[in-house]
Amino acid sequence: MNKRFTLTEEERKEIRKNYFFEQKTSEERRFCHKGNTKTLEEVMGEDEYEDYVENVKLRKNGVRGLTDALETLRSYHTLENVNDGGVHLANNVMNTLKAYKPYNYFEEQSKECNRAMDKIIELYKENEHGEELVSDIEKVMSFNHIDPRAKEFLKHSLSIIKGD
């Protein structure tokens, strides 16, 4: 009962073309399960402030941590106790975004599974200190008091947001 099939090169190409087409469309559909999904609380981040340096408190992780870090980078030149050019804060911004990149977020209202990064961008706009995440990062990058290495971290943060 063993049958052998012989495929021509054209048939192989057609199969590959169909297979890769199937892969591309399956990426567009996201599936949420507990291993690849962050909750709203995790996306928002912690609400409690921690000491960053003397007289400066920041929240950790999520949207709250991003807004605090970017606000501190904006007013970085006024801080006497910090002298690294904003490198540490910019690195925190990049690592926070990197930590959420592979995850999804399940939207209860629409019953859809979306990228967690999209939810972070949406919630950042709603925050009292944030306008738009990408434009705020670009504004901070344009400041002269920011170290070039910190600008590289922020540039990498932009590429994470854009999905590069």
N, C-alpha and C positions, 0 to 999 in steps of 0.2 A: 503494500500500500504506500510505500514511499514514492512520492512524486518529486521530480526535480524540475525547477523552473530556471530558465535561462533569461536573464534580463539584458536588454541592449543598453548601450550607454545612454541613449535618449530616454529610456524608461527610468534609468537610475537618476538622471538629472530631474525628471518630472517628479519622482518620489521625493528627492531632496528638497525641491522647490515647494512641494506641498507640505512637507514636514516642517521646514523653517517658517512657512506662512502660518501654520498651526501654532508654532511656538510664539510668534509675535502677537497673535490675537489672544492667546491665553495670558500673556503678561498684562494686557489691559484690564482683564478681569481679576480682581483681587479677592482673596478668600481670607477671612478673619478666623483665626483660632487662637487659643490662649497662648500659644508660643510666639506668635508674631504680632500681637495686638497690645497697645498701650491704652490704659484707661484715661478718662478725662483728668483725673487727679494727677496721674503721672505726667501727662502732657503739660498741665498747668505748673507743676513743680511744687516745691515746699513753700509753705506760707511763713515759716519762722525765719527770722534774720539771724545770720551768723557774723561774727567779727571777721572782717577782711583785713583791715589795718586799724590803727587807733582812730576812733571817731568815724569809721566807715563800716557800715553793715550791709551785707548783701544776702539775698536769698539764693538757695542752691537749686540748680536744675530747672528744666522746663522753661515755659514762657516767662515766669516771674524772674528766674535767674538771668535770662537773656536781657530783659528790660533793665534790671539792676546793673548788669555788667556794662551794657551800652551807655546807660546814664552816667555811670562812673567814668567810662572812657571819654565821654563828652566833656566832663568837668575835671579830667585827669590833671591838667596843669595847675589846678588850685590845691591839690593834695600835697601836703608837705612830706608825708611819711612814705610815699611811694616813689621810687626812682628807677623803675625798670622800663619806662617808656610805654607802659600799657601792655607789655608782652604777655604777662600772666593772665590778665583779664581777656585779652584777645584769644589766647589759647583756650581759656574756659568757654568762650563763646563757640569756638570751633568744635571743641570736644562735646559740648552739649548738643549741637546740631548733628554731629557725627553719631552720637548715641541714639538719636531718634530716627535716623535715616532709614534703616532697614525695617522699621516697624509700620504697622497699619493702625488705623483708628476706626472703630465701628460706630457709625453715626446712627443713633437710636431712632431719630425722627424719620430719616429716609430709608433706614434699614440697608444701608450700603457700607461697604468696606472701602475706606479711602486711605491715602498715605497719611501717616502721622505728621509729616512735614507740612502738608497742606493745612492741617488743623492748627499747627503751631503758627503758621503765617496768618491764619484767620484770627486766632486768639490774640496774637501780638497787636493787630490793628485795633482790637477792642480794648486793649490795655490803656490806662490813662496816660502813660508816658510814651507809648509807642505809636508811631504813625504807620509806617510800613517797614517791615523788617529789612528788606533789601535796601531801600533808600536810607534808612537809619545807619546801616553798616557802611554804605558808601559815604555818607556825611562824616562819620567818624574817621574813615580812611583819608578824607581830604584835610584833616587837621594837621598842622605842622608839628604839634607837640607829641604826636604819636610816633613811636619807634618804627623804623622800616620793617623790622621782623614782625612786629605786631600787625602791620599792614598786610604782610604776607599771610598771617593767620586769618585775618579778616577776608582777604581775597579767596583763600581756600574755603572759608565759611560760605561765601557767595556761590562758589561752585557746588558746594554740598546742597544748598537750597535749590539751585537751578537744576540739580540732578546730573551734573557732569561727572 
